[in-house]
Amino acid sequence: MANIIRMPKLSDTMTDGTVAVWHKKVGDKVKSGELLAEIETDKATMEFESYEDGVLLHIGVEKGKSAPVDSVLAILGKEGEDISALLAGGDAPAPAAAPVVAAPKETVAAAQPAPVAAPVAVSAPVMPSGNGRVKASPLAKKIAEDKGIDIALVAGSGDGGRIVKRDIETFTPAAKSGAAPVFFAAAPGVESYTEESVSQMRKTIARRLAESKFSAPHFYLTMEIDMDGAIAARAGINANGDVKISFNDMVIKACAMALRKHPKINASWRGDTIRYNQHIHIGVAVAVDEGLLVPVVRFADSKGFAQIGSEVKVFAEKAKTKKLQPSDWEGNTFTISNLGMFGIEEFTAIINPPDACILAVGAIKQTPVIKGGNVVAGNVMKVTLSCDHRVVDGASGAAFLQDVKRYLENPVSMLV
């Protein structure tokens, strides 16, 4: 009997899914556990495996199209089976089991539309296969990644043009340089533009941040922090060679320890109640091509600089390659957004629901300061705390920032 395969809910915030790739076509036989499709969510692109045997009788969502969670993704059944009742919305059997979702897919080389017009003719590299994936063996992909080779530029000598180990090993820079750079330019006096579909990630970012901005009454508190002590402490720690930490790692630890003392900051608005979290899970904003992801350092107050730094590095890499799992981005109780590495001295951030606060961290800037009655060169970092006024009052936010400042100006205090 034919069964409906429905669009799965692959993350806590997912409302729609976009089919990035179909690995089967109507009429193909499908085995349980076999890769059926790849679905783009608001967080990542996930591989979707069939949970039963059968023949793919119907595709409900074409490649590149979006559909709501629980809508008809596909229908599996016996060859030649009549599915007209299912398509007409008749009685449909309940799914036999929850769908199996594999780990997020490997990075796929895909052509991105350029935000300008009239391309100059160029020689094109080897492109992905018709289903959107570069056809290559897992070993070939691993070797290419290790060597820093863009696998989309490699010609495949395997069956059907599949890239195999020997293709990567024999690939030379000369072959790569055969492709001319792509230049785009609008003709003088001609108006032009391009448009591209909004990704599920960007849709979710827009929806959640709009809800946050227009439902939570934001107010902002800015403070300057003397980073001379943090600079000296970081240099001393990194000088050993075994551990390398960043200023962001120190900020995360300082916030985690300050949250211990200020539970009103580690809270969220729940309508009829305010939740004061006794655990401290800090979300760390990570920029990716399509927007922003916020993986979570759990129990951050109980972790040292090195462990925090190690986790953040892993999260950043997983975010950029769309390999984050739902468990990586769920459960934040406070969020940090750091643009200091981009030279931004000061900014305000929109609160990341369900948190009551988010800390915006700017760059460390050398500037004249007064110490001991003398003007000397100092290193100052500005931080801005965005607060939900339904939960946090100005005095509570200010007291929290004072402790963050105290910890960063005296980093030894974070080691006890």
C-alpha positions in Angstrom: 0.0 0.0 0.0 1.3 3.4 -0.9 2.6 5.7 1.8 2.9 9.5 1.9 6.4 10.8 2.8 5.9 14.2 4.4 8.2 17.2 4.7 10.1 16.5 7.9 10.6 19.1 10.7 14.4 19.1 10.9 14.9 21.9 13.4 13.0 23.6 16.2 12.5 26.7 14.1 11.8 25.1 10.8 8.4 25.9 9.2 9.2 25.2 5.6 11.8 23.1 3.7 13.4 23.6 0.3 14.3 20.5 -1.8 17.9 21.1 -2.8 18.4 17.8 -4.6 16.4 14.7 -5.5 18.5 11.6 -5.7 15.7 9.5 -7.1 13.2 10.2 -9.9 9.6 8.9 -10.3 9.7 5.2 -11.2 13.0 4.5 -9.4 13.2 1.7 -6.8 14.0 3.0 -3.3 15.4 0.9 -0.4 15.1 1.7 3.3 18.0 3.8 4.4 18.8 4.9 0.9 19.4 8.6 0.2 16.2 10.1 -1.2 16.7 13.9 -1.2 18.5 16.8 0.4 16.5 19.3 2.2 17.5 22.9 3.0 16.3 24.1 6.4 16.8 27.4 8.1 20.0 26.1 9.6 21.6 23.6 7.3 21.1 21.3 4.3 20.3 17.8 5.6 20.4 14.4 3.8 17.0 12.7 3.9 16.9 8.9 3.8 13.9 6.7 3.0 12.5 4.7 5.9 10.9 2.0 3.8 11.3 0.0 0.6 9.2 0.8 -2.5 9.0 2.6 -5.8 9.0 6.4 -6.0 5.5 7.0 -7.4 5.2 10.8 -6.9 7.3 13.8 -6.1 5.3 16.5 -4.3 8.0 19.2 -4.1 10.2 19.8 -7.1 13.9 20.6 -6.8 14.4 24.3 -5.7 10.8 24.6 -4.4 9.7 25.1 -0.8 6.8 23.5 1.1 5.5 23.6 4.7 6.5 21.0 7.2 4.1 17.9 7.0 3.1 18.6 3.4 3.4 15.9 0.9 7.1 15.4 -0.1 6.7 12.2 -2.0 4.7 9.0 -2.3 6.3 5.5 -2.1 4.5 2.3 -3.0 4.3 -0.6 -5.4 5.0 -0.2 -9.1 1.9 0.7 -11.0 -0.2 1.3 -7.8 -3.1 3.8 -8.0 -2.3 6.8 -5.9 -5.1 9.1 -7.2 -6.9 8.9 -3.8 -3.8 10.1 -2.0 -3.2 12.9 -4.4 -6.9 14.0 -4.2 -6.5 14.2 -0.4 -8.3 11.0 0.5 -7.5 8.9 3.5 -3.8 8.5 3.8 -2.1 5.9 6.0 0.0 7.4 8.8 3.7 7.3 8.2 5.1 4.0 9.4 7.9 5.6 11.3 9.8 8.8 11.8 12.0 9.6 8.7 15.7 9.0 9.1 17.8 12.1 8.6 21.5 11.7 8.0 24.2 14.1 9.0 24.3 17.4 7.1 25.6 16.9 3.6 29.1 17.7 2.5 29.6 21.2 1.0 28.3 21.2 -2.5 29.8 23.5 -5.2 26.9 25.5 -6.5 26.8 28.4 -8.9 25.6 31.6 -7.1 24.0 34.4 -9.0 26.1 37.5 -9.2 24.6 40.8 -8.1 25.5 42.5 -11.4 24.8 42.1 -15.1 26.2 41.2 -18.5 28.9 38.5 -17.9 32.0 38.4 -20.1 32.5 35.1 -21.8 34.8 32.8 -19.9 36.0 29.2 -20.0 34.0 27.2 -17.5 35.4 24.7 -15.0 33.9 21.2 -14.5 30.4 21.8 -13.1 28.3 19.8 -10.7 26.1 17.0 -12.0 22.5 17.6 -13.0 21.3 16.9 -9.5 23.5 19.7 -8.0 26.3 17.6 -6.6 29.8 17.2 -7.7 30.2 13.6 -8.6 33.2 12.4 -6.6 34.3 9.5 -4.4 34.5 10.2 -0.6 38.3 9.6 -0.8 38.7 12.1 -3.6 36.7 14.7 -1.7 38.9 14.2 1.4 42.2 14.4 -0.5 40.9 17.6 -2.3 39.9 19.2 1.0 43.3 18.3 2.5 45.1 19.8 -0.5 42.9 22.9 -0.7 41.7 22.0 -4.2 38.4 23.2 -5.5 36.9 19.9 -6.5 34.5 21.6 -9.0 37.5 22.5 -11.1 38.7 18.8 -11.5 37.8 16.7 -14.5 36.6 13.3 -13.5 37.8 10.1 -15.3 35.6 7.6 -13.5 32.2 6.3 -14.6 29.9 9.0 -15.8 32.6 11.6 -15.2 32.9 10.8 -11.5 36.0 12.3 -9.8 38.3 9.6 -8.3 41.5 9.6 -6.3 43.8 9.6 -9.3 42.1 12.8 -10.7 42.9 14.7 -7.5 46.5 13.4 -7.4 47.2 14.3 -11.0 45.5 17.7 -10.8 47.9 20.6 -11.4 47.7 24.3 -10.8 48.2 24.8 -14.6 45.0 22.9 -15.2 43.2 25.1 -12.6 44.6 28.3 -14.1 43.1 27.5 -17.5 39.8 29.0 -16.3 39.7 32.7 -16.8 38.5 34.9 -14.0 34.9 36.0 -14.2 34.2 39.7 -14.6 30.7 41.3 -14.6 30.0 44.8 -15.6 26.8 46.7 -16.5 26.8 48.5 -19.9 27.2 52.3 -19.5 23.8 54.0 -19.1 21.9 50.7 -18.7 20.0 49.9 -15.6 20.3 46.2 -14.6 19.8 43.9 -11.6 19.6 40.3 -10.6 17.3 38.6 -8.1 17.7 35.3 -6.2 15.2 33.3 -4.1 15.4 33.9 -0.4 16.9 30.9 1.4 15.1 29.2 4.3 17.9 30.4 6.6 17.4 34.0 5.5 13.6 33.7 5.8 14.0 32.5 9.4 16.5 35.1 10.3 14.1 37.8 9.0 11.1 36.4 10.8 12.7 35.7 14.2 14.6 39.0 14.4 11.6 41.0 13.2 9.5 39.3 15.9 12.2 40.1 18.5 12.7 43.7 17.5 9.0 44.5 17.3 7.7 42.4 20.3 10.6 42.9 22.8 11.1 46.5 24.0 14.9 46.9 23.5 17.1 49.2 25.5 20.9 49.4 25.3 23.8 49.9 27.7 27.3 50.6 26.5 30.5 50.3 28.5 34.2 50.7 27.8 36.6 48.0 29.1 40.3 48.4 29.6 41.8 45.4 27.8 45.4 45.8 28.8 45.2 43.1 31.4 43.4 40.7 29.0 46.0 41.4 26.3 48.8 40.5 28.7 47.0 37.4 30.0 46.3 36.1 26.5 49.9 36.6 25.4 51.1 34.7 28.4 48.7 31.8 27.9 49.4 31.6 24.1 53.2 31.8 24.7 53.2 28.2 26.0 52.3 26.9 22.5 50.0 24.2 23.8 46.9 26.3 23.9 45.8 29.2 21.7 42.9 31.3 23.0 41.1 34.4 21.5 39.7 37.5 23.1 36.3 36.2 22.2 37.0 33.1 24.4 37.8 35.4 27.3 34.6 37.4 26.7 32.5 34.2 26.7 34.0 33.1 30.0 33.6 36.6 31.6 29.9 36.7 30.6 29.3 33.1 31.9 30.8 34.0 35.3 28.9 37.3 35.4 25.7 35.4 34.6 26.2 33.3 37.7 25.9 36.4 39.8 23.0 37.9 37.7 20.3 35.4 37.1 17.9 38.1 35.9 20.1 38.5 32.8 20.1 34.7 32.2 16.4 34.8 31.6 13.6 34.8 29.1 10.1 36.2 28.7 7.4 33.5 28.5 4.2 35.6 28.4 2.7 34.8 31.8 6.0 33.9 33.4 9.7 34.9 33.3 12.1 31.9 33.2 15.3 32.3 35.2 17.7 29.7 33.9 20.0 28.1 36.5 22.2 26.7 33.7 24.4 28.9 31.5 24.3 28.1 27.8 25.9 30.9 25.7 25.1 31.3 22.0 27.9 32.5 19.9 26.9 34.3 16.6 28.8 32.9 13.6 28.6 34.6 10.2 28.0 32.3 7.2 27.4 33.2 3.5 23.6 33.1 3.9 23.3 34.9 7.2 24.0 34.1 10.8 24.0 30.9 12.9 24.2 30.7 16.7 25.8 27.5 18.0 25.7 27.1 21.8 28.5 26.6 24.3 26.8 24.7 27.0 27.5 25.1 30.7 30.1 27.8 29.7 30.6 28.9 33.3 32.2 25.5 34.1 34.6 25.5 31.2 38.1 27.1 30.9 39.4 29.3 28.1 40.9 26.4 26.1 37.8 24.3 26.1 35.6 27.2 25.2 37.9 28.1 22.3 38.1 24.6 21.1 34.3 24.3 21.0 33.8 27.6 19.2 36.4 26.7 16.5 34.6 23.4 15.8 31.2 25.2 15.7 32.5 27.8 13.3 33.8 25.2 10.9 30.6 23.1 11.1 28.5 26.3 10.6 30.4 27.2 7.4 30.1 23.7 6.0 26.4 23.4 7.0 27.2 20.5 9.3 25.6 21.8 12.5 23.1 19.5 14.2 20.0 20.7 16.0 21.7 19.9 19.3 24.4 22.4 18.4 22.1 25.5 18.1 19.3 24.8 20.6 19.0 25.9 24.2 20.9 29.3 24.4 20.2 31.4 27.5 22.4 34.4 26.5 24.0 35.4 23.3 27.3 37.1 22.2 27.8 38.8 18.8 31.4 39.9 18.2 32.3 42.1 15.2 35.6 43.2 16.6 37.6 41.1 14.1 36.0 43.2 11.3 37.2 46.5 12.9 33.8 47.5 14.1 34.3 49.6 17.2 30.7 49.7 18.5 27.2 48.4 17.4 23.9 47.2 18.8 22.5 43.7 18.3 18.9 42.5 18.1 18.1 40.1 20.9 18.2 36.4 19.9 15.0 34.8 21.2 14.3 33.3 23.7 17.1 35.2 25.5 16.4 38.4 27.4 19.8 39.9 26.5 22.6 39.9 23.8 26.1 41.4 24.1 27.6 43.2 21.1 31.4 43.2 21.2 33.5 45.7 19.3 37.1 45.9 18.4 40.0 46.6 20.8 41.2 50.1 19.9 44.4 51.7 21.1 43.5 55.1 22.5 44.8 57.7 25.0 43.6 57.0 28.5 44.3 58.6 31.9 46.1 56.4 34.4 47.5 57.7 37.6 46.8 61.3 36.5 48.8 60.8 33.3 47.7 60.4 29.7 49.0 57.1 28.3 48.3 54.7 25.5 45.7 52.2 26.4 43.6 49.5 24.8 39.9 49.9 25.1 37.0 47.7 23.9 33.4 48.8 23.8 30.5 46.4 24.6 26.8 47.1 24.3 24.2 45.0 26.1 20.8 44.9 24.4 18.1 44.1 27.0 14.4 43.1 26.8 12.8 45.6 29.2 10.0 43.2 30.0 12.6 41.1 31.8 15.6 43.3 32.6 15.8 46.7 34.2 18.6 49.2 33.6 20.2 48.7 37.0 20.3 45.0 36.6 21.9 45.3 33.1 24.4 47.8 34.4 25.4 45.6 37.3 26.0 42.7 35.0 28.2 44.8 32.7 30.2 46.0 35.7 31.1 42.3 36.5 31.9 41.5 32.9 34.3 44.5 33.0 35.8 43.4 36.3 36.6 39.9 35.0 38.1 41.1 31.7 40.2 43.8 33.4 41.5 41.2 35.9 41.5 37.9 33.9 43.2 36.0 36.8 39.9 36.3 38.6 38.3 34.0 36.0 40.8 31.2 36.9 39.5 30.7 40.4 
